[in-house]
Amino acid sequence: MALKHEPETQLASQNEGELEQKNDMPLWRMILVITSCSLAMLTTTASNSAVSIALPTMEVDLEIPQAALDWVVAANPLSNGCLLLLFGRLADLYGRKKVFLIGSFWLVAFTLGCAFAQDALTLDILRGFQGLGSAATIPASLGILAHTFPPGKVRAVAFATFAAGAPLGGGTGIVFGGLLTELTSQTWRSPFYLVAGITVLSMITALVSFNPDHPSTEEDQRVDWIGALLVTTGLVLIVFVLGQGEVAPEQWSTPYIIALLIIGVIFVVLFVIWQFHLERTQDASQNQPYPSSGSRFVVLSNFALRRLPTPPPIMKMSLWTRARGRVAVVFCIACLNWCCFQGWNYWAILYYQNYVGYSPLRTTVRMVPMFVTGLLCNGFVALFVGHIPMTILVAAGTALTGCSALLFAVINPNAVYWAFGFPSAIVAVIGADFVFACGTMYVAKKCLPHEQSVGGAVFQTMTQLGTALGVTVSTVVFDRVLESRAADNGIDVSDTAGLSEPRWLTLPAYKAAFWACFAFGLCACLLTVIFLRVGVIGHRDRPSRSPTLTEDGEGQKTVINSVRQSAEKDKLENGEDQKS
């Protein structure tokens, strides 16, 4: 029988220790910890959705060209998604509370700065710096929750509430962003004040409730700055190309778009190779030397060992292969589900405002059901994650999110809101809530104590990439269908946003964009059903007298009887006492 890899063995002992761990934190502090982390997630999402709902107002007030509007939205996710891994590693090494508080302060400062911007360029730059704060708080929050709450009902509630912060933040940004933009004299600037205020509240509750940081248990506490540079540069270039490819002078045929995409992919590939090299170096032993004499790249590996530092990797590549690759499947499902959810969110707002002609306030009212469903999903996950297999929850969630896009793909503009818009808003957020809650809990189970923030950072990075990819692909589909229909009718398309073309011309383009979003949701559901075979991931707080089906580090199922194990343990201890 093959022996387990070292990370899997450590995970097994970690899980055994966590099951016996007790949380003596007072109830009020538990509530404040969960609230602070959830508010951090809420503000991250709300700052983007509020900007989306206020885009038409910003366009007029700051005289932003249509082609430049995308950067107002994309600047924050660009910096946020590309630096999550680095800040996750720093949080694990130097203290999650410290990184959380610094990130929150940074977020408050640049969010207020966005409210005072007087031109598009300044707003774009400030939005980019604003994303750095979120990149620090989110991985730190996931690490804090995983470290503070051992497996049990409280952890399920904590992760479900934190997960609900993402869709609730989207709903909050849309609802209150639309209300403030429509009803206040500061119009689009008011939502930034709101986000800054919520972030201050999150920071205050963190100061009161978070446990003090403990020194890292790692022997080697160096930071992999080479890996951080490679992955950050690669992701920045790829996300930039995804955001600009459709608005470049020659679109995707523009030379600098092609060149930057190739360079970005090369940097990401180099990052993967570098992380593999560092992990093999760290795991090398006398019995398994690295590089081995038979390796094809022995010369290159020896050169790297002599000339370059060998700190612990910023992201172990073995993380993706744990539980027989199920962790990688969870990451991919998160990416695809966010392609669908954020793509639907983006095009639903544009459909209501640009096609139907609704004001931000009327658009907001039609998105309110998403806010309510997010609250209900939070309670559902917290109650049933310890009873329903993860595969069922994730499959149902991704299928329902895909159905939300499907309803808009077949929408009849003359039908009442309750026929298509209402059910779509109801089910859209379910997949985001289920996938985020179950996914982050599953990744936390498969990460070692000093990897919790990094594991959360990888998960969040995949959702950010999904956001960029989903909006980009659906935009390409929208533009191509619009251009094709316009050419067939002899119309010159000068505005790809659908602001000046006849409504009958843009409707097929909107529907095509929603079909693209539905395809992402369908892929996420199929990936779940075919490859994600995971049982119940929640743990019962009290041992059961009946056999319990659990999943070990290798993804194999084992029958465990808690009472029998406890009795055997007591018997062994009594025997040792008699001998002594």
N, C-alpha and C positions, 0 to 999 in steps of 0.2 A: 504493500500500500504506500502510495506517495505521501511524503510528509507535507504538512501545511507550510506555506510561506510564513516568514517571520511576522509580517503585519497581521496575517490572519490569526496567528497564535496569540499575539498581543491583543487583538480584538476580542478573542474568546475570553481571556483573563479579565479584560476591561469590562466586558458585559457582565461577567460573574460578579465583579466587584460593584458595579453599578446597581445590580439587583438587590444587593445587601445595603447599599448606601441609603441613608435617611436624610431628609431635608428638615432641619430644625429651624428654618427661617420663619419668623412670624407671618401670619396670613397677610397683614397689611403690607409688609415688604414684598411678599410674593406678587401681590396685585400691582404694586408700583413698578417692580422689575418688568413684568409682562407689559404694563401700560407704556413704560418708557421705550422699550424695544419696538412695540407695535406702532407707537407714534412716529418713531424714526422711519419705519417702513411706509407709514401713511404719508408723511411729508415728502418722501422721495417720489412716490407715485403722483401725489397731488400736485407737486410743482410742475410736472410734465402735462398732466391732463388739464390743469387750469390754463396753461399756456395754449393748449390746443383749442379750447373753447373760445379763447380771447383772440385768436389769430386774426380774424377779419377786422377786429377793432384796432389791433396793433398795426395792421397793414395800412389803415387809413391814417392813424395818428402819427406814426413815425415815417410814413411814406416809404414803406418797404416794398421793393420790387417783388413781383410774384415768384420769380425764380429764387429769391433769397429768403423766402418765408421758411423754407425747410430747415435752414440753419438755426432759426430761433428755437425750433423744437429739438433738433438733433444735437446741438452743442452740449447739452447736459448729459444725455445718455452716452455720448461719445466719450467724454472724460470719465464718467461714472463706470461704464462697463469695462474700460480698458485698464483701470487701475485697481479693480477689486482684488485681484490676486495679490498684488504687492501689499495693499493695506491689510488683507487677511493674514498674510505672513507676519507683518509688523505687529498686528494685534496679538497673535499667538506668542510672539517672542517678548514683547515689551509691555504687555498689559492691555486687555480688552477694554477695561473701563477708561483707561487713559486715552486710547485711540478713539473711543466713542465720544468722549467729552471734547477732545480737540476737533474731531470731525463735526460735531454739533455746533461748536462756536464758529468754525469756518463757514458752515452752511448758513447760519444766521447772518453773518457779515455780508456774504455775497448775494444772499436772497434780498436783503434790504438794498444792496447796490443795484440789483436788477430793477427795483421799483423806481429808482431815480435816473435810469438811463434815458438819454435824450436823442439817441440815434440807434440805428439797427446794428452797426458795428460794435458799439459799446455793449449793447444788450447781448450780442452773440458771445463776446469775450467773457462777460460776467456770468452768463449761463454756463460756459465751459468751466470756469472756476467753481461755480456752484456745485457742479457734479462731483468735484473732489471730496466735498463734505459727505455726500451720500456714499461714495466709494469707501469711506472710512467707517461710517456708522453701521452699515448693513452687515458686513462680515463680523464686526465686533459684536453686534446684537445676536447673531446666530451662535457665536461662540459662548456668549454670556448665558443664553438660554440653555444650551446643551450642558454647560458646566454647572449651572445653578440647580437645575432640576433633573434628578435621576429618572430613569424610565418608570413610568407610572401615569396615573390619571392627570396629575398636575403638569407633567411634561406635555401630554397630549393637549391640554388646554392652552399651555404656553405657546406651542408651535402652531396650533390652530388659530389662535388670536393673532400671532405675528403674521401668519399667512394671510389672514383676512385683511391685514393692513394694506396689502397690495391692491386688491380690488376695491376695498373701501376708500383707499386713497384716490384711486381713479374716480370713484363716484363722488367723493368729497370735492376733488378738484373741479369736476364737471358741474356739480350742483352749485356749490358756493362760488366757484369761479364765474359761472354764468350769472348768478344773482348779483355778485359784486360788480362785475363788468357792466351789467345792464342798469343797476340801480344806484351806484355810487358816483360821486363826481370824479374820483380818481380812475374810474373805468378799469382798464386792464392792469393798472398798478396795484389795485387793492388786493387781488389774490396773493401777490408776493408778501404783503404785510401779514396776511393770514397765515401763510406757510411759515414765516419767520416767528410769529407768535407761538404756533404749535411746536416748533423746534425748541424754543426757549422752555416751554413746559416740559418737553421730553428731557432736556438737559437738567432741569431742576430735579425732576423725579429720579434721574440717574444718580445725581449727587447724593440724594437721600437714601436710596435703596440698594444700589449695587454693592456687592462685596468688594473689599480691597483686592487689588491685583496681587497674584502670587507669582513668584519667579518661575520662569519656564523650566520644565524638567529635562529639557534637551541638554546634552553635554556640549554639543557644538551649536552655538547661538549666532553664527554669522549669517548675514543676509545674502542671498543669491542676487546680487545687483546685475550680473550679466543676464540671468534669466529674466529678471524684471524688465530690463531694457529691451530684450528681444520680444517678449510677449506684448509689452505695452506698445512698442513701435509697430509690430505686426497688426495688432488689433485696431490701433488708431488708423492705419492706412486702409485696412479692409472696411471698417465702419465708415470712413470718409468716402471711399469709393461707392459703397452701397447708398450713401445719402446723396452723392453728387453725380452718379453715373447717368441719371435720367435728365438732369438739368444742365449738363456740360454742353459746350458749343456743338459738338458732334455726337452727343449722348455717349453711348458705350463704345463708340469708335474713336472717341477723342484720345489722342496719344498719351496724354498724362494720366488718364483714367486707366488705360491698359497697363502702363508702366507701374503705377502705384499699386494696382491690384497684384501684379506679379511680385513686386518687392514685398508687399504685405504677406503674401502666402509664403514666400521664402523665409521671412523672419519667423513666422509661426512654425514652419517645419524645423528651422534651426533651434527654436525654443524646445520643441519636443525632443530632438536629438540631444540637446544639452541637458535637459532634465533626466533623460534616460542615462546619460553618462554619469551625472552626479549621483543618481540613486544607486547605480551599480558600484560606484566608487565607495559610497557610504556602506553598502552591504557586503563589500569584499571581505573575505576572510582567508585564512591560511589554506582551508580546504577548497575554497572557491575564489581564486585570485582573479583580479580584474586589471587589465584586460587579459583574457586567456591567450595562450600561445597560438591557438588555432584560429583566432579571430581575423577576419578580413581587414579590420580597421585597427589592428594593433599599433601600427606606427602613428596613426592620427590620435589614438587614445593616449599613447605614451607622451606624445607632444603636448596634449592638453593637460595631462597630469603634471608635466614639468613646468609649463609656462603659465598656466591659468590656475586661479584659486579653486578649491573644491569644497565649498560650503554645502550644507544640506540643500536639496532642491526646493525651490519655492512651491512646486507642486509635484508630488511623487506620481509618476506615470502609473504605478501599480494601483493608485486610487481608482482608476478607470476600470481595472480588471478585477476588482474585488467582488466577492459573491458571484463568481463565474461571469463577470461582465455585466451584471445587473445594474451596477452603479452607473456605468456608461450608458446603459439603456435609459435610466432615469434622467440623466443629463440631456440626452437627445429628445426625450418626450417633453421635457420642460421647454427646450428650444422651439420645437414644433408647435406646442400648445400656445406659446407666446406669439409665434408668428400669426396664428389664427386670431387670438384674443385681441392683441394690440392692432392688428390689421383691421379687424371688425370695428374696433373703437375709433380708429382714425377715419375710416370711410363712412361710418354711421354719422359722425359729426358733420363731415363734409356734405353728405347726402342731405341732411336736414337743413343745413345753412345755405349751401350753394345751389342745390337742386330744388328743394322745396321752397327755400327762401325764408326759413324761420329765423327769428332773432336768437341771440345766445340764451335768453331767458326761456323761450319756448322750446329750444333744443334741450335745455337743462331738464325741464319737466319730463321730457320723454326718456331721459336717461335715469330718472330717479329709481325705477324698479331694480336696476342693477345694484344700487346702494343697499336696498332692503334685502335682496337676495344674498349679498355678501355677508350681512349680519346673521342671517339664518344658516348659511353654510358654515360659519364659524362655530355655532353651537352644535350643528350636526356632526362635524368632524371631531370636535372635542368629546362628544358622547359616544360615537360609534367607531372611532379609529381603532379601539381595542377589541372590537367584535367583528368588523367586516374586513375581509382581505383587501390589501392595498390594491391588488390588480383590479378588483371590482370597482373600487372608488375611483381610481385613475381612469379606467376605461369608460365609466359612466360620465365622468367629468369632461374628458376630451371629446366624447361623442356629443354631449350637450352644447359645448362651446362651438363645435363644428356646425351644429344645427342652427345656432344663432346667425352664423354667416349664411347658411343655406336659406333661411327665411328672407334675408335681404336680397339674395341672389335671384329669388323668384317673386320679389315683391311687386304688388300692384299699386302704383302711386295713387290711384283713385280710391283704394280701399281705406277703411278707417284704421286708426292707429292700433286698435286692439287686435286686428287680424294678423299683422306682421310685426310691427315695431314693439308692441308690448311683450309678446312671448319671447322675442329675440333678446330684449333687454333682461328678461327674467333669467334665461338660461346661460347667457354669455359668460357670466362671472363664475359659474359653478366649476368649470374646468380649471380656471386660474386658481381658485381657492383649494380645490381638492389636490391638484398637482403640486402646488407650492407646499401645502401642509404635509402631505404624505411624503413628497420628495425630500424636503429638508429633514424630516424625522428619520427617513431611511438613510440618508447620507450621514447624518449625525451618528447613527448606530454603527456605520462602517468606517468612521474616522477615529483615530487615536485621540487621546485628550489634547495633545499639542497640535492637532490638525483641525480642530473644530471650526475655527474661523476660515481657514483655507478651504475646507470642504464646502462651507456655505458660500464662500466667494466664487468657487467654480460653478456652483449651481446658479448663483445670481448672474454670473457672466454669461451663462448659456441663455438665460431669459433675456438679457440685454441684447445679445446677438440675435435672438429670435425676434425681438421688436424691430431691430434694424432690417433684418432679412424679410420679415413679413410685409412691412410697409414698402420696402423697395420692390419686391417681386410684384405685389399687387398694384403698385404705381406703374410699373412697366406694362402690366397687362392693361390697365386703364388707358394709358397713353396709346398703346398699339391699337386697341379696339376703337378708340376715339378717332385716331388718324385714319384708320381703314374706313370707318363709316363716313367720315368727312370727305375723304377722297371719292368714295362712291357717289356722293351727292354734290361734288364740285364745290365744297366749302373749304376755305383756308383756315386751318386750325392755328390760332395764334396764342391761345391761353389753355394750357393743359389742365387747369384746375376746373374747367367747366363753368366759368363765370360768364362768358359771353356767347357761347354756343347755344343753339335752341335746345330746349329741354328734351325733345324727342331724340336728339342726337346723342346727348350725354347719358341717357338712361341705360343703354346697352353697355356702355363703358363702366358705369357704376356696378351693374350686375356682374360683369366679368371680373371686376376687382374682388367682389364678394365670393365669386366662385373660386378664385385663387385662395382666399382665406379659408374657405371650406375644405379645399384640398389639403391644406396644412393640418387642419383639425382631424381629417380622416386619416392621414398618415400617422398622426400621434396616437389615435385610437387603435389602428392596426398594429403599430409597434408595441403597444401595451398588451394587446390580446395575444400576440404571437410570441414575444420575447420576455415579457415581464411576468414571471411566475413567482409572485411573492405573496405570502399569507398575511396574517394579522401582524402589524408592526407595533401596535400598542402593547403595553404590559399591564397585567393586573397587579394592583398594589398588594393583595393578599394571596398567599399560595393557595392553589386549588387542590382539592382532594382527588380530582379526576385527572387523567393524563392530559397534558397540554402539548399541542403541536407547535413547535418553534422552528426557527431557521438558524442553522449554524453559520460560521464564517464562510464556508465553502458553498453556501446555498443549498445544502442538503437538509432534509427534514428529520428531526429527531423527536421521539416521544419522551417527555420528561414528567415525572410525577414528583411534584414539589414536596409533598408530605413524606413520601418514601425516602427521598434524598435527605431530608432533614433528620428523619429517624436514623438512617444509616450513619449520618455525620455524628449524631449524639452518641450512638453506640460505639463508634471508633474513639471518640473523645473519652468516654467512660472507661473503655479498655486501657487507654494510655494512662489514665489517672490511677487505675488499680496497679499497673506495672510499676509506676513510680512510688 
